[in-house]
Amino acid sequence: MFDQIMMELSNEIIELNQVEQLSEGIDALDQRIITFSADEQNQGNVYSIFTMQERLIKGLQVSNVDLNYSGIFWKTFKVIKVSDGWEVQADFNLYGDDIRENFDTTFDFLGLTQNNLEVLVYDSVLPLLEKKIKEHLKI
């Protein structure tokens, strides 16, 4: 029953990750995401000056690292069952190189923050679980 619930909520999980976190430049550990290049330039930006120029030309925001330059990467996100639970996965090698090489290894791009995990559990998982149990018990 829980596995079915998680599959039903997979789009919501991905939306929490992408819209509530990455769009805001926050990883699953509630850290502000910044590229190595921006950190090396020490300008207080999250992107390098070159990347900021490229993003502005394309009409994209430059205040948060959102990992959403063309939208292709975000489309690879999926929620899958693993041996010890569930996880969000994505294809970090779309352009030939692993895009994570641009960031410190401490960033977790695919998980949910503690707050978003609580939102998921209390607003979605538990109500859906209660509904399914009632349906199963016919009450």
C-alpha positions in Angstrom: 0.0 0.0 0.0 2.8 2.4 0.9 4.6 1.7 -2.4 1.4 2.6 -4.3 1.1 5.8 -2.4 4.7 6.8 -3.1 4.2 6.1 -6.8 1.0 8.3 -6.7 3.0 11.1 -5.1 6.0 10.9 -7.3 5.1 14.0 -9.2 4.5 15.9 -6.0 7.9 14.8 -4.7 9.6 16.0 -7.8 7.7 19.3 -7.7 8.8 19.8 -4.0 12.4 19.2 -5.1 12.4 21.4 -8.2 9.9 24.2 -7.4 10.3 24.6 -3.6 14.0 23.9 -3.5 16.0 24.1 -6.7 14.1 27.1 -8.0 15.1 28.8 -4.8 18.7 27.7 -5.0 18.4 25.4 -2.0 19.6 21.8 -1.9 18.1 19.0 0.3 20.3 19.9 3.2 19.0 23.4 3.1 22.2 24.8 1.8 22.4 27.7 -0.7 23.8 26.2 -3.9 26.8 28.0 -5.4 29.1 26.9 -8.3 32.8 26.4 -7.9 33.4 29.1 -10.5 31.3 31.6 -8.6 33.0 30.7 -5.3 36.5 31.1 -6.9 35.5 34.6 -8.3 34.5 35.6 -4.8 32.0 38.2 -6.1 29.1 37.1 -3.9 27.3 35.5 -6.9 26.0 32.0 -7.1 27.0 31.7 -10.8 30.3 32.7 -12.5 30.2 36.0 -14.3 30.3 34.2 -17.7 27.3 32.0 -16.7 25.4 34.9 -15.4 25.9 36.7 -18.8 24.8 33.6 -20.7 21.7 33.2 -18.5 20.7 36.8 -18.8 21.0 36.7 -22.6 18.6 33.7 -22.5 16.2 35.6 -20.1 16.9 33.4 -17.1 17.3 34.4 -13.5 20.8 34.6 -12.0 20.0 34.9 -8.2 19.7 31.1 -7.6 21.4 28.1 -9.0 18.3 26.2 -10.1 19.9 23.6 -12.5 17.3 24.5 -15.0 19.1 26.1 -18.0 17.2 24.4 -20.8 14.6 22.3 -18.8 16.0 19.1 -20.2 17.7 18.1 -16.9 14.6 18.7 -14.9 12.7 16.3 -17.2 15.0 13.4 -16.3 13.8 13.5 -12.6 12.0 10.4 -11.4 11.1 8.7 -8.1 12.1 5.1 -7.9 11.9 2.3 -5.4 15.3 1.2 -4.0 16.2 -1.5 -1.6 15.9 0.6 1.5 13.1 3.0 0.5 12.5 5.6 -2.3 14.7 8.1 -3.9 14.7 10.8 -6.5 17.0 10.2 -9.4 18.1 12.3 -12.4 20.5 12.1 -15.3 23.4 14.4 -14.4 25.3 13.4 -17.6 23.0 14.9 -20.2 25.7 17.1 -21.8 28.5 14.6 -21.7 30.0 15.7 -18.4 28.6 15.2 -15.0 27.1 18.6 -14.1 27.8 17.9 -10.4 31.5 18.5 -11.1 30.7 22.2 -11.0 29.7 22.0 -7.4 31.0 20.9 -4.0 30.2 17.3 -3.2 28.4 18.4 -0.1 25.3 19.4 -2.1 22.4 17.1 -2.3 20.4 18.1 -5.3 17.8 15.3 -5.3 16.5 14.9 -1.8 13.9 16.9 0.1 14.7 19.4 2.9 13.4 18.4 6.3 10.6 20.9 5.9 9.5 19.6 2.5 9.7 16.1 3.8 7.4 17.0 6.6 5.0 18.8 4.2 5.0 15.6 2.0 4.3 13.3 5.0 1.7 15.4 6.8 -0.1 16.9 3.8 0.0 14.0 1.4 1.3 10.7 2.6 -0.7 10.4 5.8 -4.1 11.6 4.4 -3.7 9.2 1.4 -2.7 6.4 3.6 -5.7 7.0 5.8 -8.0 7.0 2.8 -6.6 3.8 1.4 -6.8 2.0 4.8 -10.5 3.1 5.1 -11.1 1.9 1.5 -9.4 -1.4 2.3 -11.4 -1.9 5.5 -14.6 -0.6 3.8 -15.3 2.0 6.5 
